[in-house]
Amino acid sequence: MTTVSATISPNTPLDELCINTMRFLAVDAVQKAKSGHLGMPMGSAAMAFALWDRLLKFNPREPAWPDRDRFVLSCGHACMLQYALLHLTGFDLPLDEIKRFRQWGSRCPGHPEFGITPGVEATTGPLGQGIANAVGMAMAETILAARFNRLDHVIVDHYTYCLCSDGDLEEGLSSEAAGLAGHLKLGKLILLYADNRIQIEGGTDLAFTEDRERRFAAQEWHVQQVADGNEVEAVTEAIRSALSVEDRPSLIAVRTHIGYGSPHKQDTNQAHSDPLGDEEVLLTKQNLGWPVEPTFLVPPDALAHFRKAVERGSRWQDEWNARFDAYAKAFPELAAEYQRVVKRELPVGWDATLPSFAPSQGPMATRIASGKMINLFSPRLTEFIGGSADLGPSNETMVEGGGDFQPATRSGRNIHFGVREHAMGGLMNGMALHGLIPYGGTFLVFSDYMRPAIRLAAMNGLHTIYVFTHDSIGLGEDGPTHQPVEHLLSLRAIPGLLVIRPADANETVAAWYLAMAHCEGPVAIVLSRQKLPILDQANHPEMADGVQMGGYVLADSDTEQPELILVATGSEVHLALAAREQLANQGATVRIVSMPCIEVFARQSVTYRNAVLPAGVPRLMIEAGVTLGWRSYFDSTDTVVGVDRFGASAPGETVMREYGLTVDDVCQQAQRLLQNRG
């Protein structure tokens, strides 16, 4: 571990002017909003200035230029630091937006939001997530470089920088992500750690006394310390040293002072998340030699210096464009493929000749059918890549013959995330933000470990695909710890997430088509461990289109209007079909509705929904999960057959029988419902 101290040269007066401009934009914005976090922007301004002014490769006029360096602010509460930099360096973020910090409709929300503020690469705020995003972005850069770069024709060549806080490192997610980054030797990942030793309740010594630097060194990172984060050249020198290390990611621990310059609040927890107050603002400006008025001051000399970033960025992009033109002449097909991936467009023919399974090929677990779809799509889409949390053979997420993504085999198609569900979710978000379509597998019950990252994927509108297997108490002997009960409801509660639970192999094919075509947000495909009969598509030609509608009539009565509708998802669709036959023998006319995706069905027209679920016809919903969510879709006189308690350890068929998920149980509930409506 190296300690860097600036005996090189002190900060110039212009450096100080620029740094203080950043600091006091944060001070004035937080003071005006009467909320926000200015302690870290004040303490880390010099460090961020060193990176953005000396080393970061970006073009403010083209924020989405593909070969830009990525900058992720993991400690999203320090967003005024980033907003100040974006405004000053020439992004489309006017000063008036900063003056409206944290107000309705401002492009400067209380934490950075992807798609709201030009130049913001990821929605951050929940601590540790940004670190995982940055690792995912660095993985994506490595994957794309292996796919597209050729000797003497390098078009993918950029770094990922992440600025983080003590809180980021305290969250276990950061250790999960850092461990994999070190193993993968992601040499183009640089983590700047603002070591200010303060958190909300007081000093970090209240709860965080581990040796952070040795922790990262043990995880195979290159580690440096900067003794004084206000020394621009020391930070610059440390970053340059990190850039020279190609076989390890780099941590630079920079000693900073929260609320730097505040006479009474520097190095205290009072500087973390509270405005300084009018009197302390006055004293702080006087202490650092800054004019008290006007507020939101941007001195012309500072602005002129910052805006040199526009010229630098234009030059960098012009140089890259020239390289890409030469690349396109040498490798026209690769260049076209690269441009397609960058534009996030699916290739022509990606959905050609999708498989159709015959009943004779069954029974088949839907996880098996899902694995066949992953292997079908993998060679067709460069950007489609993933793996599992050490459950590949069980989740069926392995690409046969695809090789492993490892330090020595960057072109491998199978990512081994290890037993790190939370990190897997965060890494997938970073990969998707970079332009890949990542998938990640685990058991449905462990989606709990991923939930924060899934929520952010939905918030970012990312094209991530989750492969959740072992979807119910039907998995059997592993017992209640592994049997999901409340998880479907929990996932369906996330706005913007599609949850698809197919009933058989053919619905699984349609589910994967929907997941690949749905580019506006994340998708969870929920799959069975147990084998299920295969529905005959010859008898159900409406199946493929019906899945795309979220729900459809799978089997109907001969009468104009049925007496009862059985609505089911996943494996319980087969239970509903068997119950229909028995009810028919008892004289009841029954419609079966397969409802693989509630969210998509809810988006359909009222006319379509009423045609599938006509008013006045009683409904019986069947799903091996908690009944709470379904009750919001039905009136109080309808019935839900589900599981409102934890599972049990026994063979799957036994557990389903003991929990009332049999044909006889469904028929009894159906007859009771018909009698009550009679």
GUMARDREN-451141 format. One record per residue (C-alpha): residue in one letter; y negated, z, x negated. Coordinates in steps of 0.001 Angstrom, whole numbers, m for minus. Layout:
N
("a" (Y Z X))
...
This chain:
678
("m" (0 0 0))
("t" (m3401 m1048 m1339))
("t" (m6731 664 m727))
("v" (m9730 m1663 m757))
("s" (m13232 m371 m1460))
("a" (m16334 m2525 m1818))
("t" (m17521 m2259 m5342))
("i" (m17985 m6022 m4993))
("s" (m21376 m6058 m3321))
("p" (m23145 m4045 m638))
("n" (m23990 m5406 2761))
("t" (m26998 m7690 2687))
("p" (m30021 m6989 4909))
("l" (m28984 m9977 7026))
("d" (m25467 m8552 7387))
("e" (m26948 m5257 8579))
("l" (m29233 m7045 11007))
("c" (m26325 m8957 12518))
("i" (m24106 m5892 12736))
("n" (m26797 m3805 14401))
("t" (m27486 m6618 16839))
("m" (m23874 m6344 17970))
("r" (m24045 m2558 18140))
("f" (m27145 m2379 20257))
("l" (m26114 m5103 22650))
("a" (m23181 m2787 23396))
("v" (m25413 286 23602))
("d" (m27879 m1340 25981))
("a" (m25178 m2937 28156))
("v" (m23282 332 28595))
("q" (m26482 2265 29195))
("k" (m27612 m176 31884))
("a" (m24198 m238 33571))
("k" (m23974 3559 33316))
("s" (m20341 3097 32302))
("g" (m18299 1495 29579))
("h" (m17034 2233 26090))
("l" (m19518 1836 23253))
("g" (m18004 4136 20633))
("m" (m15641 1571 19172))
("p" (m18091 m1361 19330))
("m" (m20534 741 17320))
("g" (m17909 1861 14826))
("s" (m16065 m1439 14428))
("a" (m18999 m3859 14479))
("a" (m19004 m4406 10710))
("m" (m15244 m5035 10636))
("a" (m15449 m7541 13490))
("f" (m18471 m9218 11910))
("a" (m16570 m9668 8639))
("l" (m13735 m11438 10448))
("w" (m15804 m13618 12774))
("d" (m18485 m14504 10230))
("r" (m16357 m15009 7133))
("l" (m12842 m16041 8164))
("l" (m12030 m16650 11831))
("k" (m11462 m20346 12615))
("f" (m12817 m21250 16055))
("n" (m15169 m23649 17801))
("p" (m17517 m22020 20360))
("r" (m18129 m25394 22022))
("e" (m14383 m26056 22448))
("p" (m12787 m22657 23131))
("a" (m9392 m24244 23860))
("w" (m9169 m26305 20654))
("p" (m5410 m26077 19952))
("d" (m5473 m25170 16260))
("r" (m8036 m22368 16519))
("d" (m7212 m18933 15228))
("r" (m6401 m16504 18032))
("f" (m8309 m13229 18333))
("v" (m6889 m10554 20624))
("l" (m8789 m7361 21375))
("s" (m5906 m5045 22177))
("c" (m8231 m2101 22791))
("g" (m9805 m3861 25746))
("h" (m12101 m938 26516))
("a" (m14118 m2054 23462))
("c" (m14853 m5376 25165))
("m" (m18615 m5222 24593))
("l" (m17825 m5846 20932))
("q" (m16132 m9108 21879))
("y" (m18750 m10095 24455))
("a" (m21497 m9614 21887))
("l" (m19656 m11832 19409))
("l" (m18956 m14512 22015))
("h" (m22597 m14665 23071))
("l" (m24022 m14560 19570))
("t" (m21683 m17182 18087))
("g" (m22472 m19688 20828))
("f" (m19777 m19515 23484))
("d" (m20801 m20192 27062))
("l" (m21707 m16571 27716))
("p" (m25449 m16206 28356))
("l" (m27258 m12968 27598))
("d" (m27823 m12496 31328))
("e" (m24063 m12049 31732))
("i" (m24101 m9236 29183))
("k" (m26989 m7655 31077))
("r" (m24689 m7665 34121))
("f" (m21827 m5993 32228))
("r" (m19263 m4495 34618))
("q" (m21063 m5791 37715))
("w" (m19696 m7889 40570))
("g" (m19202 m11497 39520))
("s" (m20185 m11002 35880))
("r" (m18262 m12862 33199))
("c" (m18363 m9583 31289))
("p" (m15896 m7402 33240))
("g" (m14990 m3872 32177))
("h" (m12006 m5128 30184))
("p" (m11461 m8684 28868))
("e" (m9927 m11038 31411))
("f" (m8325 m14337 30478))
("g" (m9851 m17202 32451))
("i" (m13027 m15272 33286))
("t" (m14819 m15168 29936))
("p" (m14804 m18217 27623))
("g" (m13199 m17258 24325))
("v" (m11098 m14398 25690))
("e" (m7481 m15186 24797))
("a" (m5721 m12515 26868))
("t" (m6341 m9969 29584))
("t" (m6156 m6630 27800))
("g" (m6786 m3011 28639))
("p" (m3436 m1232 28989))
("l" (m3072 m105 25402))
("g" (m456 m1720 23206))
("q" (m191 m4845 25342))
("g" (m2607 m6828 23183))
("i" (m554 m6097 20066))
("a" (2549 m7443 21808))
("n" (565 m10471 23027))
("a" (m582 m11152 19471))
("v" (2996 m10975 18174))
("g" (4010 m13441 20892))
("m" (1175 m15785 19935))
("a" (2215 m15645 16281))
("m" (5782 m16420 17325))
("a" (4525 m19387 19352))
("e" (2537 m20708 16386))
("t" (5653 m20479 14230))
("i" (7827 m22177 16866))
("l" (5377 m25041 17383))
("a" (4839 m25472 13645))
("a" (8587 m25831 13128))
("r" (8816 m28332 15958))
("f" (5839 m30544 15144))
("n" (4684 m30192 11537))
("r" (5921 m32742 9046))
("l" (5567 m33050 5292))
("d" (1939 m33985 4517))
("h" (1160 m33915 8248))
("v" (389 m30349 9334))
("i" (m1203 m30014 12775))
("v" (m149 m26467 13708))
("d" (m1614 m24080 11150))
("h" (m3557 m21090 12419))
("y" (m3561 m17300 12358))
("t" (m3420 m14644 15036))
("y" (m5693 m11642 14578))
("c" (m5539 m8506 16661))
("l" (m8004 m5615 16684))
("c" (m6428 m2376 17842))
("s" (m7140 1332 18196))
("d" (m5335 4624 17747))
("g" (m4305 4493 21397))
("d" (m2652 1110 20894))
("l" (m523 2529 18110))
("e" (389 5621 20126))
("e" (1925 3528 22888))
("g" (5595 2874 22151))
("l" (5154 m782 23013))
("s" (3286 m1348 19760))
("s" (6202 m57 17711))
("e" (8658 m2247 19619))
("a" (6529 m5344 19024))
("a" (5724 m4504 15409))
("g" (9381 m3939 14586))
("l" (10311 m7436 15737))
("a" (7257 m8988 14056))
("g" (8278 m7453 10746))
("h" (11860 m8614 11121))
("l" (10709 m12145 11931))
("k" (8350 m12168 8914))
("l" (5383 m13472 10904))
("g" (3062 m14025 7971))
("k" (293 m15478 10126))
("l" (m210 m12269 12085))
("i" (m2933 m9863 10954))
("l" (m3542 m6539 12706))
("l" (m6894 m4810 12148))
("y" (m6565 m1125 12984))
("a" (m9798 750 13726))
("d" (m8815 4140 12372))
("n" (m11571 6282 13880))
("r" (m9344 9301 14527))
("i" (m10843 10095 17925))
("q" (m9427 9769 21410))
("i" (m10540 10940 24834))
("e" (m9337 14533 24582))
("g" (m10563 15064 21035))
("g" (m9308 14241 17552))
("t" (m6115 12267 17124))
("d" (m4734 15264 15246))
("l" (m4065 16794 18664))
("a" (m1113 14459 19153))
("f" (m981 11677 16559))
("t" (m316 12872 13019))
("e" (2330 10446 11830))
("d" (1640 8291 8793))
("r" (694 5048 10480))
("e" (605 2994 7321))
("r" (4075 4073 6217))
("r" (5367 3384 9699))
("f" (4290 m244 9441))
("a" (5513 m507 5871))
("a" (8929 675 7080))
("q" (8788 m2097 9682))
("e" (8397 m4659 6882))
("w" (4649 m5194 7150))
("h" (2198 m5770 4327))
("v" (m160 m2781 4525))
("q" (m3680 m2198 3212))
("q" (m6363 413 3759))
("v" (m10130 m80 3778))
("a" (m11867 3194 2978))
("d" (m15155 2359 4698))
("g" (m15181 36 7676))
("n" (m18931 m494 7313))
("e" (m18416 m2370 4039))
("v" (m18273 m6021 5062))
("e" (m17021 m7335 1737))
("a" (m14254 m4732 1566))
("v" (m12955 m5805 4968))
("t" (m13334 m9463 4004))
("e" (m11422 m8946 777))
("a" (m8607 m7158 2613))
("i" (m8276 m9987 5144))
("r" (m8243 m12576 2370))
("s" (m5484 m10632 682))
("a" (m3533 m10583 3943))
("l" (m3949 m14345 4261))
("s" (m2170 m14775 941))
("v" (938 m12931 2162))
("e" (3196 m15518 3778))
("d" (6416 m13591 4331))
("r" (5178 m10516 6218))
("p" (2703 m9670 8959))
("s" (m234 m7592 7743))
("l" (m1756 m4318 8854))
("i" (m5243 m3466 7635))
("a" (m6111 143 8442))
("v" (m9889 316 8428))
("r" (m11538 3752 8405))
("t" (m14302 3595 11005))
("h" (m16553 6080 12790))
("i" (m16628 6071 16565))
("g" (m20184 5931 17881))
("y" (m21507 5108 14414))
("g" (m25218 5904 14073))
("s" (m25470 8335 16971))
("p" (m26916 11578 15543))
("h" (m25078 13862 17963))
("k" (m22045 11874 19196))
("q" (m20704 10014 16150))
("d" (m17145 11085 15331))
("t" (m16777 12952 18626))
("n" (m14844 12198 21790))
("q" (m18175 12080 23649))
("a" (m18740 8675 22068))
("h" (m15539 7195 23470))
("s" (m16271 6280 27052))
("d" (m19648 7679 28067))
("p" (m23107 6106 27832))
("l" (m25176 7744 25107))
("g" (m27926 8747 27518))
("d" (m31582 7779 27253))
("e" (m32483 10403 24662))
("e" (m29509 9691 22410))
("v" (m30109 5932 22656))
("l" (m33645 6541 21401))
("l" (m32423 8731 18540))
("t" (m29667 6284 17587))
("k" (m32048 3333 17437))
("q" (m34446 5339 15325))
("n" (m31585 6467 13072))
("l" (m30471 2882 12389))
("g" (m33999 1473 12213))
("w" (m33725 m540 15416))
("p" (m36650 m1185 17783))
("v" (m36518 998 20862))
("e" (m37861 m1880 22951))
("p" (m37047 m4409 24144))
("t" (m33515 m3712 25228))
("f" (m30878 m6386 24600))
("l" (m32808 m7464 21528))
("v" (m31384 m10427 19598))
("p" (m33566 m11002 16490))
("p" (m34053 m14730 15727))
("d" (m32714 m14411 12172))
("a" (m29524 m12778 13416))
("l" (m29025 m15363 16148))
("a" (m29616 m18239 13741))
("h" (m26990 m16828 11400))
("f" (m24424 m16242 14143))
("r" (m24966 m19715 15580))
("k" (m23846 m21287 12320))
("a" (m20423 m20750 13877))
("v" (m21087 m23780 16086))
("e" (m21510 m26073 13087))
("r" (m18529 m24546 11290))
("g" (m16356 m24870 14365))
("s" (m17333 m28475 14934))
("r" (m16520 m29287 11315))
("w" (m13142 m27537 11483))
("q" (m12234 m29385 14660))
("d" (m13386 m32739 13279))
("e" (m11201 m32194 10229))
("w" (m8257 m31322 12450))
("n" (m8889 m34343 14676))
("a" (m8734 m36584 11609))
("r" (m5444 m34981 10568))
("f" (m4076 m35392 14063))
("d" (m5078 m39071 14177))
("a" (m3147 m39661 10953))
("y" (m231 m37681 12385))
("a" (m274 m39753 15579))
("k" (m84 m42968 13579))
("a" (2834 m41678 11530))
("f" (4663 m39958 14397))
("p" (3448 m41383 17731))
("e" (6246 m39903 19832))
("l" (5819 m36432 18354))
("a" (2047 m36649 18822))
("a" (2469 m37569 22484))
("e" (4904 m34690 22946))
("y" (2489 m32268 21258))
("q" (m372 m33372 23501))
("r" (1823 m32936 26562))
("v" (2705 m29390 25549))
("v" (m922 m28526 24805))
("k" (m1953 m29860 28224))
("r" (793 m27734 29815))
("e" (2310 m30711 31588))
("l" (6017 m30985 32314))
("p" (7644 m34108 30853))
("v" (8716 m37073 32928))
("g" (12344 m36588 33937))
("w" (12448 m32833 33374))
("d" (14100 m32430 36790))
("a" (16356 m35488 36688))
("t" (20001 m35186 37753))
("l" (20028 m31516 38618))
("p" (23575 m30286 39151))
("s" (25233 m29767 42502))
("f" (28170 m27385 42757))
("a" (31100 m27854 45100))
("p" (32876 m24956 46829))
("s" (35980 m25794 44784))
("q" (34080 m24782 41645))
("g" (33606 m21275 42951))
("p" (33411 m18485 43323))
("m" (30674 m18299 40701))
("a" (28224 m15540 39809))
("t" (24653 m16773 40141))
("r" (24001 m15576 36576))
("i" (26546 m18185 35429))
("a" (24784 m20947 37360))
("s" (21483 m19777 35893))
("g" (22880 m20083 32379))
("k" (23849 m23670 33097))
("m" (20271 m24400 34162))
("i" (18839 m22842 30997))
("n" (21124 m25049 28936))
("l" (20111 m28069 30999))
("f" (16364 m27532 30572))
("s" (16346 m26423 26937))
("p" (16766 m29854 25315))
("r" (14394 m31427 27838))
("l" (11394 m29173 27243))
("t" (10103 m28379 23759))
("e" (8062 m25475 25088))
("f" (10911 m23822 27010))
("i" (12342 m21046 24866))
("g" (13555 m17494 25260))
("g" (16354 m15004 25036))
("s" (17171 m11514 26204))
("a" (16910 m7837 25382))
("d" (20278 m7846 23570))
("l" (22081 m8910 26742))
("g" (22404 m12652 26205))
("p" (26148 m12970 26867))
("s" (25776 m10901 30039))
("n" (22514 m12426 31259))
("e" (23792 m15929 30391))
("t" (20522 m16696 28592))
("m" (22005 m18157 25410))
("v" (21455 m21848 24625))
("e" (24748 m23215 23350))
("g" (24320 m24826 19941))
("g" (20598 m23990 20031))
("g" (20640 m21788 16962))
("d" (18803 m18507 16490))
("f" (15059 m18112 15984))
("q" (15043 m16220 12701))
("p" (12989 m16218 9478))
("a" (15280 m18822 7921))
("t" (15749 m20897 11092))
("r" (12381 m21314 12781))
("s" (13671 m24171 14917))
("g" (16294 m21989 16613))
("r" (16161 m21922 20414))
("n" (17565 m18426 21004))
("i" (15176 m15501 20573))
("h" (16791 m12127 19984))
("f" (14252 m9635 21329))
("g" (16525 m6673 20650))
("v" (16700 m3704 23006))
("r" (12973 m3939 23655))
("e" (12322 m4874 27295))
("h" (8680 m3778 27272))
("a" (7932 m5672 24090))
("m" (9848 m8690 25391))
("g" (7506 m8836 28387))
("g" (4396 m8528 26226))
("l" (5669 m11085 23711))
("m" (6454 m13517 26521))
("n" (2867 m13155 27735))
("g" (1546 m14015 24284))
("m" (3853 m17012 24037))
("a" (2781 m18244 27473))
("l" (m912 m17752 26642))
("h" (m276 m19963 23620))
("g" (1266 m22699 25790))
("l" (5013 m22114 25780))
("i" (7197 m21488 28832))
("p" (9133 m18385 27795))
("y" (12063 m16816 29595))
("g" (13495 m13364 29027))
("g" (16594 m11708 30395))
("t" (17759 m8192 31124))
("f" (19414 m6246 33941))
("l" (17275 m5949 37073))
("v" (17254 m2160 36808))
("f" (15490 m2438 33433))
("s" (12649 m4466 34894))
("d" (11043 m1022 35141))
("y" (10627 m1113 31364))
("m" (8865 m4470 31654))
("r" (6689 m3799 34673))
("p" (3323 m3346 32881))
("a" (3764 m6673 31091))
("i" (4944 m8414 34268))
("r" (1858 m7140 36071))
("l" (m375 m8574 33353))
("a" (1508 m11882 33458))
("a" (654 m12090 37146))
("m" (m2953 m11110 36457))
("n" (m3215 m13801 33771))
("g" (m1437 m16390 35936))
("l" (1125 m17045 33206))
("h" (4140 m19340 33407))
("t" (6736 m16760 32388))
("i" (10257 m16646 33803))
("y" (12276 m13434 34045))
("v" (16052 m13648 34333))
("f" (17182 m10415 36009))
("t" (20931 m10074 36472))
("h" (23221 m7357 37877))
("d" (21078 m7394 40969))
("s" (22539 m4691 43250))
("i" (24965 m1831 43758))
("g" (27538 m4611 43867))
("l" (27676 m4572 40067))
("g" (30014 m1602 40421))
("e" (31359 846 37892))
("d" (28280 1381 35715))
("g" (26949 3558 38503))
("p" (23497 4556 39761))
("t" (21723 4401 36407))
("h" (22424 677 36249))
("q" (22458 m216 39934))
("p" (19031 m1398 41117))
("v" (17963 m163 44527))
("e" (14166 m61 44696))
("h" (13517 m2824 42176))
("l" (13251 m5824 44471))
("l" (10616 m4005 46513))
("s" (8841 m2907 43368))
("l" (8649 m6436 41983))
("r" (7639 m7950 45310))
("a" (4693 m5531 45376))
("i" (3105 m7271 42358))
("p" (524 m9809 43584))
("g" (1149 m13285 42206))
("l" (4773 m12734 41166))
("l" (7446 m14863 42822))
("v" (10745 m13003 43252))
("i" (13656 m15370 43954))
("r" (17111 m14059 44821))
("p" (19451 m17036 45322))
("a" (22582 m16808 47426))
("d" (24872 m19062 45407))
("a" (25049 m21536 42539))
("n" (23242 m24282 44452))
("e" (20411 m22012 45537))
("t" (20209 m20968 41887))
("v" (19632 m24585 40867))
("a" (16834 m24811 43430))
("a" (15448 m21466 42263))
("w" (15196 m22731 38702))
("y" (13485 m25904 39898))
("l" (10932 m23773 41736))
("a" (10448 m21511 38706))
("m" (9844 m24441 36359))
("a" (7510 m26257 38737))
("h" (5486 m23140 39574))
("c" (2879 m23108 36798))
("e" (400 m20751 38491))
("g" (2114 m17466 37726))
("p" (5281 m15645 36716))
("v" (8665 m15945 38423))
("a" (11548 m13473 38546))
("i" (14968 m14990 39263))
("v" (17299 m12222 40446))
("l" (20992 m12934 39937))
("s" (24387 m11478 40716))
("r" (26958 m10120 38316))
("q" (29756 m10570 40862))
("k" (31176 m13952 41759))
("l" (29948 m15485 45018))
("p" (31309 m18352 47145))
("i" (29534 m21675 46682))
("l" (27892 m23046 49804))
("d" (28796 m26644 50540))
("q" (25637 m28710 50223))
("a" (27261 m31447 52299))
("n" (27176 m29007 55206))
("h" (23767 m27607 54219))
("p" (21617 m30573 53138))
("e" (18480 m28560 53869))
("m" (19265 m26046 51100))
("a" (17246 m27482 48179))
("d" (14131 m28058 50267))
("g" (14655 m24764 52059))
("v" (14554 m22773 48824))
("q" (11282 m24495 47957))
("m" (9936 m23193 51292))
("g" (11030 m19644 50450))
("g" (13296 m19329 53501))
("y" (15189 m21659 55801))
("v" (17789 m21922 58535))
("l" (21135 m22014 56796))
("a" (23330 m21942 59902))
("d" (22367 m22119 63550))
("s" (23739 m21710 67032))
("d" (24387 m24613 69342))
("t" (21960 m23218 71888))
("e" (18269 m24072 71944))
("q" (17372 m20500 71019))
("p" (19771 m18016 69379))
("e" (20269 m14514 70699))
("l" (19976 m12993 67233))
("i" (18798 m13943 63749))
("l" (20445 m12544 60636))
("v" (18109 m12760 57633))
("a" (19599 m12175 54178))
("t" (19047 m12723 50465))
("g" (21377 m13198 47529))
("s" (24964 m12046 47892))
("e" (24259 m10652 51347))
("v" (23838 m14201 52705))
("h" (27628 m14513 52550))
("l" (27964 m11208 54364))
("a" (25669 m12584 57078))
("l" (27703 m15795 57381))
("a" (30939 m13874 57782))
("a" (29335 m11580 60368))
("r" (28094 m14626 62282))
("e" (31648 m15869 62700))
("q" (32809 m12503 64006))
("l" (29813 m12211 66341))
("a" (30491 m15708 67637))
("n" (34020 m14602 68539))
("q" (32365 m11754 70441))
("g" (30250 m14249 72373))
("a" (26913 m13919 70512))
("t" (24873 m16910 69370))
("v" (23488 m16194 65904))
("r" (21189 m17979 63466))
("i" (21442 m17328 59718))
("v" (18252 m17484 57669))
("s" (18490 m17424 53883))
("m" (15291 m15923 52472))
("p" (15450 m16325 48672))
("c" (11687 m15859 48166))
("i" (9529 m13904 50602))
("e" (6322 m14748 48722))
("v" (6802 m18497 49062))
("f" (7906 m18221 52687))
("a" (4758 m16239 53499))
("r" (2652 m19142 52177))
("q" (4124 m21648 54604))
("s" (2377 m22714 57782))
("v" (2601 m20562 60876))
("t" (4379 m23446 62571))
("y" (7142 m23517 59961))
("r" (7556 m19748 59868))
("n" (7740 m19545 63642))
("a" (10310 m22337 63694))
("v" (12528 m20393 61278))
("l" (11867 m16983 62832))
("p" (10828 m17611 66448))
("a" (9023 m14825 68242))
("g" (11012 m12836 70760))
("v" (14370 m13242 69036))
("p" (15657 m9986 67519))
("r" (16315 m10023 63783))
("l" (18674 m8128 61562))
("m" (17749 m8123 57876))
("i" (20481 m7577 55289))
("e" (19769 m6788 51630))
("a" (21389 m4376 49190))
("g" (18135 m2608 48398))
("v" (15620 m223 49926))
("t" (14586 m1156 53430))
("l" (10919 m143 53185))
("g" (9494 m3517 52188))
("w" (11359 m5466 54824))
("r" (10057 m3287 57625))
("s" (6598 m4732 57048))
("y" (7942 m8194 57936))
("f" (9563 m7189 61228))
("d" (8547 m5330 64324))
("s" (9652 m1787 64969))
("t" (12578 m2785 67160))
("d" (14246 m4963 64513))
("t" (16854 m3506 62179))
("v" (17289 m3548 58415))
("v" (20664 m3012 56766))
("g" (20019 m1844 53220))
("v" (20382 928 50679))
("d" (17935 3832 50783))
("r" (19665 6020 48225))
("f" (20910 5631 44678))
("g" (24222 3918 44002))
("a" (27538 5302 42818))
("s" (30121 4613 40154))
("a" (33066 2695 41603))
("p" (34234 m907 41876))
("g" (31518 m3034 43458))
("e" (33467 m3787 46643))
("t" (34102 m81 47139))
("v" (30444 842 46733))
("m" (29363 m1901 49150))
("r" (31907 m688 51708))
("e" (30936 2956 51383))
("y" (27246 2084 51719))
("g" (27725 165 54955))
("l" (27467 m3373 53633))
("t" (30553 m4879 55273))
("v" (31066 m7440 58001))
("d" (32058 m4742 60505))
("d" (28968 m2686 59677))
("v" (26679 m5678 60131))
("c" (28338 m6622 63427))
("q" (27971 m3071 64742))
("q" (24269 m3079 63894))
("a" (23902 m6516 65456))
("q" (25574 m5505 68709))
("r" (23441 m2361 68881))
("l" (20329 m4493 68393))
("l" (21412 m6920 71117))
("q" (22140 m4071 73518))
("n" (18734 m2516 72892))
("r" (17084 m5849 73640))
("g" (19233 m6491 76682))
